[in-house]
């Protein structure tokens, strides 16, 4: 099976040898001399496979692998390694690499690994072609990488999953990702918000009803379990289930059968259950509000999502994702946020988590009058401006963001001192700072500073 392959290596001779060999077998081959170039290509072009050297200057193979597993998780990556760094390649396999090959190449082994990778890609793509575009979960922190690992482990199985986390942390995205990576991906994904259904309608919603079973039941209607048969049933806010419904849900999970309201026979259902809650079900079990046996049945494979305040270093990536999303949706062209605005976003407590950040970014992009968002362009940002990051949070930043945040702080503080010294006179302050009046006004807007 042929496919478009991207070879990433800083050694021209390796790129040349690999390209010539793979082209002889009918593959469409392109090359990049480091990971940064590869990422740029991957953002604008489609490839079936990436073959990358592990050791490269600038962005190495491991960084490239992490980017791919986050942004294009179905794209297989084969790493090239020298004999002395095989341990690193094995570690990369645990990070999500498809396989690795060692220098010097055994061409038969190389051909076998590439064929297997392309076949796997084809199977994944075929499974994905019959559904909507893949769910995107953004983040590359250690805790999010663990979430991805757990999703990958559990998705192919029929095991029931319980996703926990505060409101707005992305529990539905995890449920959809599990469904999309499972053998049920071509089946339905049916969502039930257990907190939004009136108590007297729960049974009919979940299990359906027969004609004439109650006033208003003029026809028979299947419930969510039947609609999800062959696919996944996502029970969101499962902690809100009434006590009597917990008993009936437990039976449905154990027997794989449901009884319609007013029905005379049981209906077999084939569903995979993913449940989610922002409640402390352990505490609910202890106080008798949630059945212990149902809790154990639901929490066979738990996945916990961290709140946004515990993954602050993911905020720049999330902001970039939302800018792209809302630019497309709202026909806008906002390219970036200023360093001080980014510092303010990273300092916010985000009690509403990613959902709150998403809503803020949508408002900001909608109202934006320029191609860059400053602090003053973030309506409703908690704290009202560039809030200071703690020492621990600064230590968690990558070098690039660390420098950007500190540079922005120094620049803002300098402008503020000069404005105060000039009694708020923008013309004199600009002259003293050695910039134009218009440039100073732009920076004042970015940093949330006001005239006089």
Secondary structure, DSSP 8 states (H G I E B T S, - for coil): ---EEEEE-S-HHHHHHHHHHHHHTT-EEEEESSHHHHHHHHHHS--SEEEEES--SSS-HHHHHHHHHHH-TTSEEEEEE-GGGHHHHHHHHHHT--EEEESS--HHHHHHHHHHHHHHHHHHHHHHHTSSS-------SHHHHHHHHHHHHHHTS---EEEE-STTS-HHHHHHHHHHTSTTTTS-EEEEETTSS-GGGHHHHHHEE-TTSSTT--S-EE-HHHHTTTSEEEEETGGG--HHHHHHHHHHHHHSEE--BT-SS-EE---EEEEEESS-HHHHHHTTSS-HHHHHHHTTEEEE---GGG-GGGHHHHHHHHHHHHHHHHT----EE-HHHHHHHHHS--TTHHHHHHHHHHHHHHH--SSEE-GGG-TT-TTSS-----HHHHHTS-HHHHHHHHHHHHHHHHHHHHHHHTTT-HHHHHHHHTS-HHHHHHHHHHTT----
